[in-house]
Amino acid sequence: MLYLDNAATTPVRREALEAMIPYLTTEFGNPSSHHTFGERAAAVLADARAAVARILGMRPSDVVFTSGGTEANNLAVKGIAIGARLAHPAGSARDAHHIITTPVEHESILASVDYLRRVHDFAVTELPVDAVGRVDPGDLETALRDETALVTLGYANNEIGTIQDVPALAAIARARRVPIHVDAVQAAGWLDLSAATLGVDAISIAGHKVGAPPGTGALAVRGRVPLEPVLHGGGQERGRRSGTESVAGAVALATALTLAEAERAEASARVAGFRDAFIARVLDAVPAARLTGDPVHRLPGTASFTFAGTSGEAVLLELERRGIVSSSGSACAAGSDEPSHVLVAIGVAGEVAQTSVRFTFSARVGTMDGVADARMLGDTVAASVAAVQSAA
């Protein structure tokens, strides 16, 4: 069976698994304990934090370990926005009560923003996106207000793979002294994650997208940005995320992320070439196929299509019958009967959005132990779509 749903999750890398095993067995100390076992655990946790910080272009003290991308995004959106409001309450010169996002974000961002709107009376602006899912920096400049507490958006979209011009957007926010957070969960392993290069104030990642186990992740937030915790308790993670840290999880995340970063340049170029050949073959062989997302500014490992006149679920079932596992979009929206909010936001009709299929490749594509023939893969997709059309 060929697994082409790596945007949903990736297999755990053997190196990450081997790195974490000691901290699940013999080295089991609580890093908050003041004895030998605890001190050893704290030292290992500090090393993992420093490794993640190097790749994210932040200081180790800026890194907060979380249970994954959803928690990291919740902490970023709620924590920074409420932190800004506490620093600039109603009646103050800034009165921070406004958030800017886009309609194509991951559910963890959209739901967090909606929570702030419903419970804390934040005003929300959703920037429009074009037909390929990109934000016009000029629209951000227009939307910014004196009371804007946060700009939050995805570095690369989890469904269509479109990459935003984050440095340009961050420069605009920075000029107005408004914090900007990017969800880099899908970008990890493919794009430069350095917050210093991107110019952002906060960045979220999830371990299971780069070969660490599910349940691992991190949020890096510049120390000057007020951050109100979402989880309260013992004050771990410098008071920003209470709860006993998973030392094993942090080690696995640091190991997998370090390996992904070392391989990133070569893997991105190789997989992008495979992706382009695959896209070209599908578009040539399937008259109904339409590529979704930016044809140029897209993740190396993502190829997403609609197949008008079919059922996306039927195409997925036929592909699996032929030995290929892929998806119709975000795994976090699995089971929903509604068309993708991302595709609707970029102007795809609801009935066409429900024909979407997303193929997301691993960094091994194009190697001896990965998928090697883009044309053959495209032909299998074409055969699957034709079979569904003939059965309709």
C-alpha positions, 0 to 999 in steps of 0.5 A, a space after each residue: 500500500 502506497 501512503 500519500 497522506 503525509 500532511 495528515 501524519 508521518 511515520 515515526 522516524 527510527 532515530 526519534 524513537 530510539 532517542 526517546 526510549 531511555 526517557 520512557 524507561 530508565 531515565 524517567 525523572 520529572 524535570 521539576 524534581 530536585 534530585 538526581 533523576 529530576 536534574 538529569 531530566 531537566 538537562 535533557 529537556 534543556 538540550 531539546 529546547 535549545 535544538 528546537 530553538 536553533 531551527 526556529 531562530 529563537 532563544 531557548 527560553 522562547 520555546 514552549 513544548 506542547 502536545 501538538 500543533 492544535 495546542 500550540 495554535 490555541 496558546 498562540 492565538 488565545 495567549 497572545 491576544 489576551 496578553 495584549 488585552 491585559 497589557 492594553 485594556 479597554 479605555 487605554 490608548 491601544 485598547 487591544 481587542 482586534 484580531 486579523 486572520 484569513 478564512 483558509 486557516 486550520 480549524 485550530 486557529 479559526 476556532 480559537 479566534 471564534 472563541 475570542 470573539 464570542 467570549 472576550 468580545 474581540 473584533 475579527 477581520 478575515 483577510 480575503 484570499 485570491 483564487 490560489 489562496 494567497 493574501 495580498 499584503 496590501 489588504 493586511 496593511 489596510 486591515 491593521 488598526 491601533 487596537 489590533 492585538 494579533 495577526 495569525 495565519 498559516 505559513 503553508 496551507 494544510 489542504 492546498 499547499 499554498 505558501 504565503 509571503 510571510 516575510 512581506 506580511 510580517 514586515 507590515 505587521 512589525 511596522 505597526 508593532 503588531 505581533 504576528 503568529 504563523 502556523 508552520 505545522 505543514 511547513 516544517 521539513 519543507 521550508 525555512 522555519 527561522 522566525 528571524 528570517 521570516 520576521 515573525 513573533 511566534 511560530 507553531 510546529 507539530 512533531 508528527 508532521 516531521 517524524 516525531 510521535 503524535 502528541 508532540 509540538 512546540 510554540 516559540 514566542 519572542 520573550 517581549 510578547 505578553 503570553 497569557 497561559 491557557 493551561 494553569 497549574 504548577 507553572 512549568 515552561 516558565 509559567 506559560 504552559 503548566 503540566 509535567 513536560 514529556 521529556 521523551 516527547 521533547 527529545 523525539 521532536 528535537 531529533 526529528 526536527 533536526 534531521 528534517 532540517 538537515 535534509 530539507 534543501 535536498 528533499 524539497 528540490 527533489 520532491 518538488 520535481 516529482 510533484 510537478 511531473 505528477 501534477 502535469 500527468 494528472 492534468 494531461 490525463 484527466 480532463 476534469 482535473 483542476 489543480 487547487 492552490 498556487 501552482 508555483 508558491 506551494 509546498 514541495 510535497 502537496 498536489 491537490 485537485 478537484 475532479 468535477 463530476 465525480 465524488 471525492 470519496 468514491 475516488 479515494 476508495 478506488 485509489 485505495 482499491 488500487 493500492 494508494 492511500 490519500 485524502 480529501 483534505 484536512 484530517 482534522 475535518 474528517 467525517 464532515 459532510 460540509 465542503 472544505 472551507 478552504 476551497 470555498 474561500 478560494 472560490 470553488 463551488 461547494 459541489 466541486 469542492 466535495 470532489 477534492 483529493 489531496 496527495 501529500 508526499 514524504 521526503 523519500 519520494 524520488 529515491 530508491 525506497 520511495 515512489 519513483 515514477 510520477 507518470 505511472 502514479 498519475 496514470 493510476 489516478 487517471 484510471 481511478 477517476 475514470 472508473 468512478 466516472 464510468 460507474 456513476 
